[in-house]
Amino acid sequence: MRTPQLLRRRGAGRAVLAHIISVAAGRGYRRLSLETGSIEAFVPAQKLYASFGFSLCGPFGSYREDPHSVFMSREL
């Protein structure tokens, strides 16, 4: 998910992420995992995910270690 610079800090990303977590929990999922970029432009997204309890993890699914990727997951 990416928010244009002029629309950031208005709560849209937080609202979308909270909704995704709520739906996943309602469906009985036990874990959510995500991949995001590793460059400086993705640090705000990484901080947002961390504020919702996501922590760094290794690659999952068909992903492989990649210096351009950051992997995070959260137990539900």
Secondary structure, DSSP 4 states (H G I P E B T S, - for coil): ----GGGTTSSHHHHHHHHHHHHHHHTT--EEEEEEE-SGGGHHHHHHHHHTT-EE----TT----TTEEEEEEE-
